[in-house]
Amino acid sequence: MTDEEVIARAMTDPDNKPLTKDDARRMKRRPRAYVVRRALHMTQEEFAAAYSIPIGTLRDWEQGRTEPDQANRAYLKVIAVDPEFVKRALAQRPTGQKRAPAAAD
């Protein structure tokens, strides 16, 4: 089947009609922070704690009150691609940071 035939059949499928422009306008877009968090099956509290994002900031992003700046949009993208890597990276001590001296007995 050619691409044109696939498109023609999709357009005439009575059980799965394509969206009209009006349908698309009425659809509500979810903020990226919400989509990423839900894909990871995490609560707001879990996500905020795991990725060092203030809970109020996360809520503002998800509710559309504010939008993440460019750096935070990139951070959300990295979390979406490899969430476990980000958790491991955040758990590591920064390079060059020395351990606290052991307590004397």
N, C-alpha and C positions, 0 to 999 in steps of 0.2 A: 504494500500500500504506500502510495506517495505521501509526502507531507501535505500536499493540497487536499488529498482524499481524507486524511486524518482530520484536518481542520474542518472540512465540509461536514463530515459526520459529527464532529463535536458540536458544531454550530446548530445542527438539526436534531440533536439528542433531546427528546422531550423531558427526560428525567434529570437532565443536568444542563439547563440553559445557561449560556454565558451571562456574566454580569453586564448590565447596561451601565452607561456613564452615571446615571442617577443612583443606581445601586452602589457603585463604587464610591460616590461622594458621601453617601449615608453611612458607609462602613466606618467604624471607629478604629483608628490605628492605635496600637498599644505602644507605649514608650519602650525603647530598647532595654532599659534596666528591668522592666517588668518581664519582658519576653525571656531575657537571659536567666533571670532568677527562677521563673516558672519552669524553664527547660531543665534546670538543675534540681527541681523538686525541693526547693528550700523556702522556708518562711523568710519574711523580711529580716527578722532578728538574726536568723542563722546566716543569711547572705551577708548582711552588714558586718557581723562579727568575723566571718570567714575571710572577707576581703578588705577589712579595715576601712569600711565606708560608714560614716556617721549615719545612724538610723534615720534621723530627721532629713538628711540629704537624700537618702534612698527613697524615702516616702515622697519627698517633693518631686523627685524625678519621675516616680511611678504615677503620681497623680497629676502630672503635667503642670505643676506650679512653677517649676524651674526645669531647665534642660542642662544636662552635663556639658561642661566645656569640652574643648577639643581633646585635651589630655584624658579626661574621664571617659569620653566616648571611645578613645583608643583602648583604655583600660578595660572597659566593658567588652570590647571586641576580643581582647586577649583572654579574658575570663571565659567568654563563650567558646573560644577555640580550644583552650587547654586549662580548664579550671583547676585540675590537680597540680599542674606546674605552678600556677599562681599561688596556691596554698603552700606548696613546698618553699617557694621563693620567699614568701612572707614569713615563714617560720625560721628561716636562716638568720643568723646574726650577720650584720653588715661586715664586709671585709675590713680587716684592720682593727676591728673592735676587740679589745682584750677582755678576757673573763674577769669577773670580779674576784678579788683575792679571797681565799678560803678563810672562814672565820677561825680565829684562834681559840683553842680550848681553854 
